[in-house]
Amino acid sequence: MSNSAMTGDELVRALATLANPHRLRVIAALVQKRSYVSQLARELGIGRALLQVHLRKLEAAGLVSAQLELSDDGKAMKFYEVRPFAFQLTPEVIRAAAETLTTPGDAPDERTKGSAR
């Protein structure tokens, strides 16, 4: 994933997702090796429930991917790994991304339409 092919909404979602210290630590750990939730929770010193919340947000933003695998004892384990991504933020990239935003606030306020303030 690179920001040259991202919409404004995708860029906002990725940057907002990365603006959390827990998620940065998750990415840093997964760069070293792919891991499953219990192992990653132990390594990072956070609860599995909280970790799963952060992993879902990272996955929704396209920054990590998950794959179910069976352990030797037949237990299903969900392994996570970092997806390649790169962001180059420049004023021009932000301008282009802003043109594709579909979030609330991109339409002119009806109360000020036509006013000459």
N, C-alpha and C positions, 0 to 999 in steps of 0.2 A: 504494500500500500504506500503510495506517495501522494503528497498533497496536490500534485499537478493534475491528478485525475479525480480529486475529491470535490463534492459539492460543498457549499457553505455549511449546510446542516451536518454533513459528515465530519468536516473539519472542527466545527464547534463541539460535536459529540466526542471526538478523539481527544481534543485538548482539555475539555472538561473532565473526561475520564482520567487523564494523566495528571490532573491537578490535585491529586490526593496522595499523601505520602505512603499510605498502605499499598496503593496500587503501583506506585513506583518501586516499592520493595518487592512486590510480587513479580513485576517485570524483570527486575534485576536478578531475582532468584531463578526465574525460568530461562533467562539468557544462559545461565551456567549449565542447566540441565532441565529437561522436561520432568514433570513431577505430578503426583496425584495429591488430592486434597489433604489427606491425613499427614503425609510426609511434609508437604509444604507448610501446613499449619504448625507442625513441630519446629521446622527450621526457622519460621518467622516469629514464632512465639505469640500467635493469635489463635483465637477459637475457630473451629471449622465452619461454624455458621456464618461468622463475619467474613471469613475468607471466601466462602461460596458467594456471598453478596458481591464482593469485589471481583471475583472471577467472572461472574455473570455480566457485570458491567464492562469488564475488559473484553469479553467475548462479543457482546453486543456492539461494541465500538470497532470490532474487527482487529483488535490488537493481539489477542490470543485465540488459539483454537483448542478444541477438546476432542478426545477420542476414547471411546470405551474399549477396554481390553480385559481379558480374563487372566487372573493370576493362576499360578500353578495349582492352587487349591480350589479353583473354580469360582473365585469371588470376582465380581465385576468391579473394575477400578477405572475411574475417569482420569486420564492423563491430560495435562495441559502443557502447551508449548507456545512460545512467542511466535507470532507471524511477522515476517519481515515488514518493516515500515520505516519511512523517513519523512521528516517534515522540514521544509525550508520556508520559514516565515519571512516574507518581505512585505512592504507596503503594497506592492502590486499583486502579490498572491492574496492578500487579505481583501483588496478591492475586488478582484475577480470572484473570490468566494462569496463576498457579500452580495454580489449580483444574483446569486443562486439561492439565497436564504429563503426558506419558506416558513420560518418560525413566526409566531405572533409578533407584531410590531413592525413588520415590513410594509404593511399597508398604511397609507396616510390616515390620520385620525379624522373621523367623520366630522367632529366638532370644529376642526380648524380648516376644513376644506373650503376653499374660496375666500377665506379671510385674508386680509392684507396686513396682518400684524407684523 
